[in-house]
Amino acid sequence: MHDRRHFIARLFAGGVLTRPALTNDWLAVIEDAARGADGRSPGEVAQDEDFWGEIQRAFTVDRTIINLNNGGVSPSPRVVQEAMARYLAISNEVPAYSMWQLVEPQIESVRVQLARDFGCDPEEMAITRNASEALEIVQLGIHLEPGDEVLTTNQDYGRMLTTWEQRARREGITLRKISFPVPPPSMQDLVDRFERAIGPRTKVIHCCHITNLTGQIFPVRDIVGMAKSRGIEVIVDGAHAYAHFPFTRDDLECDYYGTSLHKWLLAPHGTGFLYVRREKIRDIWPLMAAPPSMDDNIRKFEEIGTHPAANHNAIAEALAFHQNIGADRKAARLRYLRDRWMKPLESRPRIRLHTSFDPAMSCGLANVGVDGLEPAAIAEHLWKTRRIFVTPIVHPEFKGLRITPNVYTRIQEIDAFVVAMEDVLRNGLNA
């Protein structure tokens, strides 16, 4: 056993345990499929069902259900599940040793890989359990005085709004929420709405990179530039953006960015990251206490006590899976699937699309409403009659179904959703 542990430790030290040979051959299969797509545009590959068939076979999903609710959490491919199981098994050999001395230190490798993909320094990348934790670190850790104003929208994620509302109740800050149409007339319209709403006490703008309700993408770089010129901090909620469509930190120029990795990266459930620009780290208090020696250390945001190391280590396999597909190809496929159901429904009576077709303004997440029908009733009908799983959304200013396919979604499943919706339009919910 002693020799086996030393062998495992050497494998970890050399990064060998992230290679397909010691997991299974799915990363190699996807890599081979991607090589076969070289030389073709992402738009061409998006329509190649043979290519995406290889991707689909890497998952263990239940095909008796058409899952169009991948926005909250997505299934991980088999290679990620097996990696997590492997790390968990090693952790349980002699937990105080194997978890804390063998498995947990590998978070540094994950940090380096995520930072490289996001385009930041590893010393600016904290591994968290989800976007909510990442964002609340900044929301609750940034210095604000009574009367200082936070500016956001009424379509930002509920938990993040609740966090600001708690600070308002507890500390006397002010929260102001602006409205915008779905979809807005332009990206500039979103910038203008924020700019018009800025007041003399505005200290923070909190905005989504892409909203969870309709999939509206925000012009983050323009908002950040406008805010910084006025000395206003910008916190970006990227829960649905990272690994959904391609971008890097330099495309955004933001100082704070939080995301979940169990959505579009397909990483283990309960994983995320927080980016904080290096010179800003000292000024943000962690959620859980850290010693003064860690004031400038991004790892102070990871001081959460005992936690499973297997989850965050298997992010490496999820990232490899994502990169082997290719971020541009993945985004093109997601937009292709979106158009596959949005375009047939667009011209139907009573249909309201709350998401733009413009690729700059949306990707794979979209929202559709039916005049005269409640989203929850439609969702229940689709589930009971067709085993189609969607997300009903009710906002004070609009309502509809949030539709979120993913890379494992088959064309036939999208088409089945279109048929089901057309049946609802013709026959109602009692057929």
C-alpha positions as CSV (number, residue, x, y, z in Angstrom):
1,M,0.0,0.0,0.0
2,H,2.9,2.4,0.8
3,D,4.4,1.8,-2.6
4,R,1.0,2.4,-4.3
5,R,0.5,5.7,-2.5
6,H,3.9,6.9,-3.6
7,F,3.1,5.8,-7.2
8,I,-0.2,7.8,-7.1
9,A,1.6,10.8,-5.6
10,R,4.1,10.7,-8.5
11,L,1.2,10.5,-11.0
12,F,-0.4,13.6,-9.4
13,A,2.9,15.4,-9.3
14,G,3.4,14.8,-13.0
15,G,-0.1,15.7,-14.0
16,V,-0.5,12.2,-15.5
17,L,-3.9,11.6,-13.9
18,T,-5.5,14.1,-16.3
19,R,-4.5,12.0,-19.4
20,P,-7.1,9.9,-21.2
21,A,-5.0,6.8,-20.9
22,L,-5.7,6.7,-17.1
23,T,-9.4,7.7,-17.3
24,N,-11.0,6.4,-20.5
25,D,-10.7,7.1,-24.1
26,W,-13.4,9.8,-24.4
27,L,-11.1,12.8,-24.4
28,A,-9.1,11.1,-27.2
29,V,-12.3,10.3,-29.1
30,I,-13.4,14.0,-28.9
31,E,-10.0,15.1,-29.9
32,D,-10.0,12.9,-32.9
33,A,-13.5,14.2,-33.9
34,A,-12.2,17.8,-33.6
35,R,-9.2,17.1,-35.8
36,G,-11.6,15.8,-38.4
37,A,-13.4,19.1,-38.3
38,D,-10.3,21.2,-38.9
39,G,-10.5,23.4,-41.9
40,R,-14.2,23.9,-41.7
41,S,-15.9,27.0,-40.2
42,P,-17.7,26.7,-36.8
43,G,-21.0,27.3,-38.6
44,E,-20.4,24.3,-40.9
45,V,-19.4,22.1,-38.0
46,A,-22.5,23.2,-36.1
47,Q,-24.6,21.3,-38.6
48,D,-22.5,18.2,-38.8
49,E,-24.6,15.6,-36.9
50,D,-21.8,13.0,-37.2
51,F,-19.4,15.3,-35.3
52,W,-22.0,16.0,-32.6
53,G,-23.0,12.4,-32.4
54,E,-19.5,11.7,-31.0
55,I,-20.0,14.4,-28.4
56,Q,-23.5,13.0,-27.5
57,R,-22.2,9.5,-26.9
58,A,-19.8,10.9,-24.3
59,F,-22.7,11.5,-21.9
60,T,-24.8,9.1,-19.7
61,V,-28.0,11.1,-19.9
62,D,-31.5,9.5,-19.8
63,R,-32.8,9.7,-23.4
64,T,-36.4,9.0,-22.3
65,I,-36.5,12.6,-21.1
66,I,-35.9,15.6,-23.4
67,N,-33.9,17.9,-21.1
68,L,-34.1,21.5,-22.3
69,N,-33.3,22.8,-18.8
70,N,-29.5,22.9,-18.8
71,G,-29.3,26.5,-17.5
72,G,-29.4,25.7,-13.8
73,V,-27.1,22.7,-13.9
74,S,-25.9,20.4,-16.7
75,P,-24.9,16.8,-16.8
76,S,-21.2,16.1,-16.9
77,P,-19.7,13.8,-19.6
78,R,-18.6,10.4,-18.6
79,V,-14.9,11.3,-18.4
80,V,-15.7,14.0,-15.8
81,Q,-17.8,11.7,-13.7
82,E,-15.1,9.0,-13.8
83,A,-12.4,11.5,-12.9
84,M,-14.4,12.7,-9.9
85,A,-15.1,9.1,-8.8
86,R,-11.4,8.4,-9.0
87,Y,-10.3,11.4,-7.0
88,L,-13.0,10.6,-4.4
89,A,-11.8,7.0,-4.1
90,I,-8.3,8.1,-3.5
91,S,-9.5,10.7,-0.9
92,N,-11.2,7.9,1.0
93,E,-8.1,5.7,1.4
94,V,-6.7,7.6,4.3
95,P,-8.6,10.9,4.1
96,A,-6.5,13.1,6.4
97,Y,-3.5,12.1,4.3
98,S,-4.7,11.1,0.8
99,M,-7.3,14.0,0.5
100,W,-5.3,16.8,2.1
101,Q,-1.8,15.8,0.9
102,L,-2.4,14.1,-2.4
103,V,-5.7,15.2,-3.9
104,E,-6.3,18.7,-2.5
105,P,-3.0,20.2,-3.6
106,Q,-4.0,19.5,-7.2
107,I,-6.3,22.5,-7.0
108,E,-3.2,24.5,-8.1
109,S,-3.1,22.7,-11.4
110,V,-6.8,23.4,-11.9
111,R,-6.2,27.1,-11.0
112,V,-3.4,27.3,-13.7
113,Q,-5.5,25.7,-16.4
114,L,-8.6,27.8,-15.7
115,A,-6.6,31.0,-15.5
116,R,-4.9,30.2,-18.8
117,D,-8.3,29.7,-20.5
118,F,-9.9,32.8,-18.9
119,G,-6.8,34.8,-19.7
120,C,-5.7,35.9,-16.3
121,D,-2.9,35.3,-13.8
122,P,-3.4,32.2,-11.7
123,E,-2.9,34.4,-8.7
124,E,-6.2,36.1,-9.6
125,M,-8.2,32.9,-9.9
126,A,-10.1,31.5,-6.9
127,I,-11.9,28.1,-7.2
128,T,-15.4,28.4,-5.6
129,R,-18.4,26.1,-5.3
130,N,-20.7,28.2,-7.6
131,A,-21.3,31.6,-9.0
132,S,-23.4,32.7,-6.0
133,E,-20.5,32.0,-3.7
134,A,-18.0,33.8,-6.0
135,L,-20.2,36.9,-6.4
136,E,-21.2,37.1,-2.7
137,I,-17.6,37.2,-1.8
138,V,-17.3,40.5,-3.6
139,Q,-20.8,41.7,-2.8
140,L,-20.3,41.3,0.9
141,G,-16.6,41.9,0.9
142,I,-16.4,45.3,-0.9
143,H,-16.3,48.4,1.2
144,L,-19.5,50.5,1.1
145,E,-20.7,53.3,3.4
146,P,-24.3,54.0,4.4
147,G,-26.0,55.8,1.6
148,D,-23.7,54.5,-1.1
149,E,-25.6,53.2,-4.1
150,V,-25.4,49.9,-6.0
151,L,-26.9,50.0,-9.5
152,T,-28.1,46.8,-11.1
153,T,-31.1,45.5,-13.2
154,N,-34.4,43.9,-12.2
155,Q,-33.4,40.9,-14.3
156,D,-30.3,40.0,-12.4
157,Y,-30.2,36.7,-10.6
158,G,-32.5,36.6,-7.5
159,R,-29.8,35.5,-5.0
160,M,-27.5,38.3,-6.0
161,L,-30.4,40.8,-5.7
162,T,-31.2,39.3,-2.3
163,T,-27.5,39.8,-1.2
164,W,-27.6,43.5,-2.0
165,E,-31.0,43.9,-0.4
166,Q,-29.6,42.3,2.8
167,R,-26.7,44.8,2.8
168,A,-29.3,47.6,2.3
169,R,-31.3,46.4,5.3
170,R,-28.3,45.8,7.5
171,E,-25.9,48.7,6.5
172,G,-28.1,51.3,4.9
173,I,-26.7,51.2,1.4
174,T,-29.1,51.9,-1.5
175,L,-30.0,49.4,-4.2
176,R,-31.3,50.8,-7.5
177,K,-32.7,48.4,-10.2
178,I,-33.1,49.5,-13.8
179,S,-35.4,47.9,-16.3
180,F,-34.8,47.0,-20.0
181,P,-37.0,45.5,-22.7
182,V,-36.6,41.9,-23.9
183,P,-34.9,41.9,-26.2
184,P,-33.5,45.4,-26.1
185,P,-33.2,47.4,-29.3
186,S,-29.4,47.3,-29.2
187,M,-26.4,46.7,-27.0
188,Q,-25.8,50.4,-26.7
189,D,-29.3,50.8,-25.3
190,L,-28.1,48.7,-22.3
191,V,-25.1,50.9,-21.8
192,D,-27.2,54.0,-22.0
193,R,-29.7,52.8,-19.4
194,F,-26.9,52.2,-16.9
195,E,-25.3,55.6,-17.7
196,R,-28.6,57.5,-17.3
197,A,-29.2,55.8,-13.9
198,I,-25.9,56.7,-12.3
199,G,-26.2,59.1,-9.4
200,P,-23.8,61.0,-7.2
201,R,-23.6,58.1,-4.7
202,T,-23.3,55.3,-7.2
203,K,-20.3,53.2,-6.2
204,V,-20.9,49.8,-7.8
205,I,-22.6,48.5,-10.9
206,H,-23.6,44.9,-10.8
207,C,-24.5,43.4,-14.1
208,C,-24.9,40.0,-15.8
209,H,-22.7,39.0,-18.7
210,I,-25.7,37.0,-19.9
211,T,-29.0,36.9,-18.0
212,N,-30.5,33.7,-16.7
213,L,-34.0,34.7,-17.7
214,T,-33.8,35.4,-21.5
215,G,-30.2,34.9,-22.4
216,Q,-29.5,38.5,-23.1
217,I,-25.8,39.2,-23.5
218,F,-24.6,42.5,-22.1
219,P,-21.8,44.7,-23.5
220,V,-19.6,44.3,-20.5
221,R,-16.5,46.0,-21.8
222,D,-18.5,49.1,-22.7
223,I,-20.2,49.2,-19.3
224,V,-16.9,48.7,-17.5
225,G,-15.3,51.5,-19.5
226,M,-18.1,53.9,-18.9
227,A,-18.2,53.1,-15.1
228,K,-14.4,53.2,-14.6
229,S,-14.3,56.7,-16.1
230,R,-16.5,57.7,-13.2
231,G,-14.7,55.8,-10.5
232,I,-17.4,53.1,-10.2
233,E,-16.6,49.5,-9.5
234,V,-18.2,46.8,-11.8
235,I,-19.0,43.3,-10.6
236,V,-19.9,40.9,-13.4
237,D,-22.2,37.9,-13.0
238,G,-20.9,35.4,-15.5
239,A,-22.8,32.4,-14.2
240,H,-24.2,31.5,-17.6
241,A,-21.4,32.9,-19.8
242,Y,-18.1,31.0,-19.2
243,A,-17.8,28.1,-21.7
244,H,-21.1,29.1,-23.2
245,F,-19.5,31.4,-25.8
246,P,-15.9,32.4,-26.3
247,F,-14.3,35.4,-24.5
248,T,-11.4,36.2,-22.2
249,R,-10.8,38.6,-19.4
250,D,-9.2,41.1,-21.7
251,D,-12.4,41.1,-23.8
252,L,-14.2,42.4,-20.7
253,E,-11.6,44.5,-18.9
254,C,-13.5,43.9,-15.6
255,D,-12.0,43.6,-12.1
256,Y,-14.4,41.1,-10.6
257,Y,-16.0,38.1,-12.4
258,G,-17.9,35.1,-10.9
259,T,-19.2,32.1,-12.7
260,S,-20.4,28.5,-12.2
261,L,-18.7,25.7,-13.9
262,H,-21.4,23.1,-13.6
263,K,-23.5,24.8,-16.3
264,W,-21.8,25.3,-19.7
265,L,-18.4,23.9,-18.8
266,L,-20.1,20.6,-17.8
267,A,-17.8,20.4,-14.7
268,P,-18.9,18.6,-11.5
269,H,-21.9,20.0,-9.7
270,G,-20.8,22.5,-7.1
271,T,-17.9,24.1,-8.9
272,G,-17.2,27.7,-10.0
273,F,-14.5,30.4,-10.0
274,L,-14.0,34.0,-8.9
275,Y,-11.6,36.3,-10.7
276,V,-10.4,39.4,-8.9
277,R,-7.8,41.7,-10.5
278,R,-4.6,41.3,-8.5
279,E,-4.4,44.9,-7.1
280,K,-8.1,44.6,-5.9
281,I,-7.6,41.4,-3.8
282,R,-6.5,43.1,-0.6
283,D,-9.5,45.4,-0.5
284,I,-12.1,42.5,-0.6
285,W,-12.9,40.7,2.6
286,P,-13.4,36.9,2.3
287,L,-16.7,35.3,3.3
288,M,-14.9,33.2,5.9
289,A,-12.1,34.6,7.9
290,A,-8.5,34.4,6.8
291,P,-5.4,35.5,8.6
292,P,-3.7,38.9,7.7
293,S,-0.9,37.0,6.0
294,M,-3.4,36.1,3.2
295,D,-4.6,39.7,2.6
296,D,-3.1,39.8,-0.9
297,N,-3.6,36.0,-1.6
298,I,-6.5,34.9,-3.9
299,R,-6.7,31.7,-1.8
300,K,-8.2,33.6,1.1
301,F,-11.5,33.3,-0.8
302,E,-11.2,29.5,-0.7
303,E,-11.0,29.4,3.1
304,I,-14.2,27.5,3.6
305,G,-13.2,24.6,5.9
306,T,-13.2,20.9,4.9
307,H,-14.7,20.3,1.5
308,P,-14.5,17.5,-1.2
309,A,-11.4,17.9,-3.3
310,A,-12.7,15.5,-6.0
311,N,-15.2,18.1,-7.3
312,H,-12.7,20.8,-8.1
313,N,-10.0,18.4,-9.4
314,A,-12.3,17.0,-12.0
315,I,-12.7,20.5,-13.5
316,A,-9.5,19.7,-15.4
317,E,-11.3,17.0,-17.4
318,A,-14.3,19.2,-18.0
319,L,-12.0,21.9,-19.3
320,A,-10.1,19.4,-21.6
321,F,-13.5,18.2,-22.9
322,H,-14.6,21.8,-23.7
323,Q,-11.3,22.7,-25.3
324,N,-11.2,19.6,-27.5
325,I,-14.7,20.5,-28.8
326,G,-13.5,24.1,-29.4
327,A,-15.2,27.2,-27.9
328,D,-16.1,28.6,-31.3
329,R,-17.6,25.3,-32.5
330,K,-19.6,24.9,-29.3
331,A,-21.1,28.4,-29.4
332,A,-22.0,27.9,-33.1
333,R,-23.7,24.6,-32.2
334,L,-25.7,26.2,-29.4
335,R,-26.8,29.0,-31.6
336,Y,-27.8,26.5,-34.3
337,L,-29.9,24.6,-31.8
338,R,-31.5,27.9,-30.7
339,D,-32.4,28.8,-34.2
340,R,-33.7,25.3,-34.9
341,W,-36.6,25.9,-32.5
342,M,-36.9,29.7,-32.6
343,K,-37.2,30.2,-36.3
344,P,-40.2,27.8,-36.8
345,L,-42.0,29.3,-33.9
346,E,-41.2,33.0,-34.7
347,S,-44.0,33.5,-37.2
348,R,-46.7,31.5,-35.2
349,P,-49.6,33.5,-33.8
350,R,-49.4,34.2,-30.0
351,I,-45.7,33.5,-29.9
352,R,-43.5,36.0,-28.2
353,L,-39.7,35.6,-28.4
354,H,-38.0,37.4,-25.6
355,T,-34.5,36.7,-27.0
356,S,-32.7,38.2,-30.0
357,F,-31.5,36.2,-33.0
358,D,-28.5,38.5,-33.1
359,P,-25.4,36.3,-32.3
360,A,-23.9,39.3,-30.4
361,M,-26.9,39.4,-28.1
362,S,-27.6,35.8,-27.4
363,C,-26.3,32.2,-27.7
364,G,-27.9,28.9,-26.5
365,L,-30.2,30.2,-23.8
366,A,-33.5,31.7,-25.0
367,N,-37.0,32.5,-23.8
368,V,-40.4,32.0,-25.5
369,G,-43.9,33.0,-24.3
370,V,-47.4,32.2,-25.5
371,D,-50.0,34.8,-25.2
372,G,-52.9,33.7,-23.0
373,L,-51.0,30.8,-21.4
374,E,-49.1,30.6,-18.2
375,P,-45.5,29.3,-18.5
376,A,-45.9,26.9,-15.6
377,A,-49.0,25.4,-17.2
378,I,-47.2,24.9,-20.5
379,A,-44.2,23.4,-18.8
380,E,-46.4,21.0,-16.9
381,H,-48.2,20.0,-20.1
382,L,-44.9,19.4,-22.0
383,W,-43.6,17.2,-19.1
384,K,-46.8,15.2,-18.7
385,T,-47.5,14.6,-22.4
386,R,-44.0,14.6,-24.0
387,R,-41.5,14.2,-21.1
388,I,-40.0,17.5,-22.2
389,F,-38.3,19.4,-19.3
390,V,-38.2,23.2,-19.6
391,T,-38.1,26.1,-17.2
392,P,-41.1,28.4,-16.6
393,I,-40.1,32.1,-16.1
394,V,-42.4,34.7,-14.6
395,H,-41.0,38.2,-14.3
396,P,-43.1,41.3,-13.5
397,E,-42.5,42.6,-17.1
398,F,-42.6,39.3,-19.2
399,K,-43.1,35.6,-18.9
400,G,-42.2,32.6,-20.9
401,L,-40.3,29.3,-21.1
402,R,-36.5,29.3,-20.8
403,I,-35.1,26.8,-23.3
404,T,-31.5,25.7,-22.8
405,P,-30.2,22.8,-24.9
406,N,-26.6,21.7,-24.6
407,V,-24.0,19.9,-26.7
408,Y,-25.4,16.5,-25.9
409,T,-28.9,17.6,-27.2
410,R,-30.0,15.8,-30.4
411,I,-31.6,17.5,-33.3
412,Q,-34.6,15.1,-33.0
413,E,-35.1,16.4,-29.5
414,I,-35.2,20.0,-30.6
415,D,-37.7,19.1,-33.4
416,A,-39.9,17.3,-30.9
417,F,-40.1,20.4,-28.8
418,V,-41.2,22.4,-31.9
419,V,-43.9,19.8,-32.7
420,A,-45.1,19.9,-29.1
421,M,-45.3,23.7,-29.0
422,E,-47.2,23.8,-32.3
423,D,-49.6,21.3,-30.9
424,V,-50.1,23.6,-27.9
425,L,-50.8,26.5,-30.2
426,R,-53.4,24.5,-32.2
427,N,-55.1,22.5,-29.5
428,G,-54.3,24.2,-26.2
429,L,-53.3,22.4,-23.0
430,N,-56.2,20.0,-22.8
431,A,-55.4,17.8,-25.8
